Amino acid sequence: MLPVTAEDLKTELEMFCITCTDDFALDKMVEQCVCSRIQADEWVLEWVAYSTTKNGLLLSVDTLDQFEHDVLNKRNKSKQSFKRDERNKPRDIHTIHDIIKAEEEEDNLLDSYSTPAKGSQKRALTTPENPHSKRSSALLTSPGVLLSPSCFSPSATPSQKYSQRGGKGEVVVSFGAVQGTRWTGSKSSGAGIQLDLLEGPEDSLCCSYKYMFQRLRDIRNVLTEKIEELGEGLRSHYNIEEFSPVSLPAQDRVSVLGQVCCDSNGKLNAQSVLLEAGPEQGAQQVRVDLSELQEYSLFTGQVVALEGMNTTGGKLVVSKVYEGIPLPFYSSEVKVEMDEEPLNVLVACGPYTPSDSLNFDPLLDLIHVIARDRPDVCILLGPFVDSKHDQIEKSQVTETFEAIFSRCIESIVEGTKAVGCRLVFVPSQRDIHHHYIYPQPPFTLPSLGKNPRVTLVPDPCTLLIDGVTFGLTSTDIMFHMGAEEISCGSGSDRFSRILKHMLTQRSYYPLYPPAEEVNMDYEKFQSFGQMPLTPDVLIIPSELRYFVKDVIGCVCINPGRLTKGQVGGTYSRLMIQRTASSDDKKRVGPCLAAQVVKV
């Protein structure tokens, strides 16, 4: 630190049009800079801020005494308090090395001035080639050091409610043959596991793209193609000869095709349902009367075929709704070995911090679970740096969001290195540092290089893991569709209805218009937001209650979020094994067992 002079202070003050000719006042300012260990520019900035709040306070010895009492003394106390916190807060592996090195140098320095006590063995003057401190060895073997919460946050105060949570490790949902299931990985260090995007590099969203350039005409074209594609599947499956124009009066029953929409900007209800047809059916809207239906489930954006009477051309009295047809499942030509071991897959969704703290304690606990269970594959969905976190919304973070995210991911990779599991990272629109668009490109992590254990995928995507297909999306479509769907007389629960809609509409986000928080790019959505097939397992995290359900042969899992407000949440684990049969009629699901567990 360079010494501060009166000339330095004069120069800095002149930048703010402040002149000071009192030598006693200048000496006082120099003294304050030395005592507070700050440079001239820092002192002047503090003075300008302070004098502004005091309605333009003039420089004098008396006002400088008042400034020292109100500002500088408090600044020094806060520094001392910060140093005490620095000594008490948890460290990451790099800062611990620095502390140990500094303490050992201090010990050596003190030993050089001290005299050994009688009877004690004199310390050797030589240094070993590879010195290892006992303290450092103990710390490096601790599984929690690498993910120290203080390395992510300016605040090292842990969440009290999270630390006092109950039910750790409690299984809250079970599916399949859970009894006797060994929840540990079968592959050594993730070797031999096939893990790829099903669509292939040319058909998958593998990098960022320019958005906010779409036109209304382009959106209309995407929606029209969706109606035509799904309509052709409905026509061929139900042997419908042709679809009639929606506004054409007819005295006989007719079949019409279109997209469900609402007659206003409000929420859809039974009296506000409209059907909007594509260009081939007249591109017009007709009001829909559902009073004669005993059972239905509809939402805005749903492509449906309806049968009914439209005698006036202005209202279609519906007597039958044709449900959508799901795509076939994946069939592999690879021969399944009889002694092939099943795979253990762990799935967790952010946020990874409690809402009242930026400590990553829940993520640290998840790393302990991974170290204990040693899964073959870990699928981790965002948000990793949650834009809805209170401290992030209030800008109470000292690091950049990108730095926090990079350190978080690197720590996960290093923390699971001994396990050797494959890691899949899925972004979220709540990741504050990432592109706020759907479909969302994968993360970019240049610091990791080409790590064979790490797979970065977009949201949404279809992943192929050892012959088993996983549909992944971190966008809360369950919550969004749950707020828009209307139903009557349906025997199934709402979750199952929504999941069936997704599979029969063949889309990871079939809702239109989307929720306000979803920024949809429809040109990319047409290419990368549709399901290429019906996945064997659909991972669909949501704010709604966790579940595991078999819907038309697809095992759908909401693992919940790792944290729910200030308390701990849940994660999921499942055992999968590909099957030899590819015949849909005799198909045996590859998901042998699944559980949702409290963290």
Secondary structure by P-SEA (a helix, b strand, c coil): cccccaaaaaaaaaaaccccccaaaaaaaaaaaaaacccaaaaaaaaaaaaaaaccccccaaaaaaaaaccaaaaaaaaaaaaaaaacccccaaaaaaaaaaaaaaaaaaaaaccccccccccccccccbbbbaaaaaaaacccccccccccccccccccccccccccccccccccccccccccccccccccccccccccccccccbbbbcccccaaaaaaaaaaaaaaaaaaaaaaaccccccccccccccbbbbbbbbbbccccccccccbbbbbccccccbbbbbbccccccccccccccccccccccccccccccbbbbbbbbbcccccbbbbccbbbbbbbbbbccccccccccaaaaaaaaaaaaaacccbbbbbcccccccccccccccccccaaaaaaaaaaaaaaaacccbbbbbbbbccccccccccccccccccccccccccbbbbccbbbbbcccbbbbbbccaaaaaaaaccccccccccaaaaaaaaaaaacccccccccccccccaaaaaaccccccccccbbbbbccccccccccccccccccccccccccccbbbbbbbbbbcccccccccccccccccccc
